[in-house]
């Protein structure tokens, strides 16, 4: 056999003096072929370095057995946990993953969508970037009957299946917890309010204040990115106010950790002077002092549910026009950073 030549099922058939059809069926684990013959074929395939030609198979079946996964960033515990959940389900179902991240850029998201479409993925799981306002780049999938499931940051009012948590409820409960601890001036540190996740958390925060007879003060609502610098800057800005807040609901644990660290450097007691609630239940919530009260956001579960939902669409178990909103349970995890009472 010439070096570098790709081994085919014809080579295996010739070597064993059996039909190409028998080799093909054996490699697909067809029960028509005896175990003894299968064993011979598998052993020879391994010895000769045979590789399944997925490309040729995809041309015949019109399926690539690949799923696209589009995420706004990969450097967070939440994103990684979602990916682990997706990978677990897709691997078990025999699909490969193609991962693309937008780095919070709409233009890169559009390019990623086109690339995954050109690679003929069988389905797409996607979470939107900060500045995505138009969704035309997903229409190409819909027009070709390729299912798309959105998670976390999702399209508003689009006919798509989405997997989310109840962000409004979480925002309401986080803020109400601070009010129950005696906080009367609660800051909200968040990100782009055009995205559903932050808009809904803000709405929950605002309604909890209103239901408790506390006026909304927009001067202590800070909208920034989700960086360490954002947490540091927010702390400095709030401490410069004539009346500093006595509580803060922050929609990201990493930002909350930077916020707490900065407060402590300024000799501000947490939770004594300012009680803090974060969001996500990332690993850092256990590591900082005091430990961080936060909303548990089960990314792993979200990934598993998104992947199962997509595969059901691909396999026709659920119809493409069967639109669902799947809400994953989440809850407040109370730790030391918010406990003004009963410490």
C-alpha positions, 0 to 999 in steps of 0.5 A: 500500500503506497504511503499516505494513501487513504484506506477505503472499505474497498481495500478492506474488502479485497484484503478479506475477500468479502463484499464491500457491502458486508464491510460497510454494514459491519462498520455500521455495526449492522446485526446482519453481519456475524460477530466473527466477521465483524471482529475480523473487519474491525481488527483489519481496519485498525491494523491498516489505519482505516478512517471513516469518511465522514465527509462522504457519508454526510453527502449521502445522508445530508447530515454532518453529525455536527452541532454549532455552539456560539457563545459570547465569551469563554472566559467565565465559569458560567460559559464553561459549565454550559459548554460541559453540559452541551458536550455531555449530551452531544457526545452521548448522542454521537454529535461533534461540536464546533465552538465559536465565540463572538468576544461580545462583537456583533460583527464576529457573531455574524461571521461565526453564524455564516461559518457554521452555516457553511460547515452545514451543522445539523443544528445550532445552540447560541447565546447573543453578544452584548451589541446584537440588535439584528438577528438576520444572520440566523434566518439562513438556518431557519430557511434551510430547516436547521434548528436553532436553540438560544440560551441565556442571552436570547432573542426577544419576540423571535419564533425560536426555542429558548432556554433561560432562567427567570431573571426577573424573579432572581432580580426581585428575590436578590433585592428583596433579600437585601431589603429584609436585611434592613437595606434602604439604599440599594445600588444595582451594578449591571451590564447592557440593559438591551440584553434580556438577562440584564433588563429582566434583573433590573426590572426585578430590582426596580419592582422589589424597591417599589413593592417595599416603598423605596424610591428608585435612584438612578444615580446608584444604578451603574451600567458597565461591562463585566470586568474587574475594573467595572467592580473597582470603578463602581465601588469608588463611584458609590463611595463618593456619593453624599449618601453611600448605599447600604446594599448592592445587587451586582449581576456578576460574581466576578464584578461583585468580588472586585467590588467587595475587595475595593470596599475592604481596601477603603475600610468599608465593612461588608456586610456591616456597612454595605451588604452585597449580593452577586449572581451566577454562584461562580467558584469565586463566591466561596473563595472571597471573604466574606463569602458571597451571597449569590443567585445559583445559575446552573449552567451545566443544567442549562447546557444539557437542556439546550442540547437535548432540546436541539437534538429532539428538533434535529431528530424530529421528536419535536417539530421545528415550529414547536416553539418553547420557552424552557425555564431552568430553576435557580435560587438565592444562595445566602452567605455572609456578604449580605447578612446584616441581621442574625450574623 
